[in-house]
Amino acid sequence: MLGGRSWDDWVRRYEVSHRHPVNRLCHTFGIPLIVLSLPLFAAAWLVHGFWIVPAVLFIAGWALQFIGHVVEGKPPEFFHDWRFLFVGLRWWVAKVRGRV
């Protein structure tokens, strides 16, 4: 799945499209919102009417990411390679740890 590249290589390439401070800030909040929404969608199957919470988080997370890319002036990397959909979370973890 990684196409012969290490996770570090993928994160470095992802980093190139995420230089602008506003884009980085948008991704810093947008990625966790999307990740949080996913298990909440599963919980929504059990709680009537709860689906709105994960839906709002998911939409807000993606909106932040696209706003960031408008400011950056570059399209999201996953437009070029779908595997970048899985790199964003790794980038976020590296960012939180101070490694990018």
N, C-alpha and C positions, 0 to 999 in steps of 0.2 A: 504494500500500500504506500510506502514512503518513497518509492521510486529510486531506491539505492541511496537516498540521502538520510543523514541523521536528523533527529529532532532539532538539534542545534542549528543545522543548516536551514531547515524550514523556518525556524524562528528568526534567524538572521535575515532571510529573504522577506519575511513578513514585516520585519522592522523597517525595511527600506520604504515601504508604503505608509508608514505610520510615524513620520518625523515631526509633523506640525503639532505644537502643544495642544491645540484645541482638539485635533483628531485623537491624540493620545488620551486626553481627558474623556472624550466621548466614549472611546473604547474601554477605558478604565471602569466606567459605570455601565456601559451597554452590554459588555460581555457577561458580567455577573447577572444582570437582569435576565438575559436570555437563558443562561444556565439554570438559574433559580426557577424560571417558568416551567422548565421541562418536567421535573418531578411534580410540580404543582398541577400540571395538566393531568397527570396520573391520579392525583388526589381528587381532582375535580370529578372523576367518575363516581366517587363515593359520596360527595357532598353536593347536593342539589343547588344549582345556581352559583357555585364557586368558580366555574369556568372563566368568569370575567376577570378574576384576579390574575391568573397566569396569562390570559390573553393580553391584558393591558401591559403586564411586565414584558412579554415577548415583543409586542409591537413597539413599546418604548425603547427597548434595548436595540432593536434593529433600526429604529428611527435615529437614535443617537449615533449608531455606527455610520449610517448613510450621511447624516449631517457632517460628521467628522471627515468623511471622504470628499464631500463637496468643498469643505474648507481646505483640505489637503490638495485638492485638484487632481486626485488620482482615483481610479475606480478600485473597488475592493479586489483583493488578490484572488478571491474565489471566482471572480468572473473569468479569470484565466485558467484556473486549476481548482476544481471542486475540493481537492484535499486541503486547501487553506481553510475550509470551514472548521477543520479540526485543529488547526494551528493557533487560532485566536486564543483559545483557552490556555494553551501552553505559553503563548506570549504573555498573557495576563499574569500567569503564575510567575514567570521569570521577571516581569515588571515589578510585581509586589515584593519579590525577593531581592530586588535591586540589581538584577543581572542583565537588564537591557535598558 
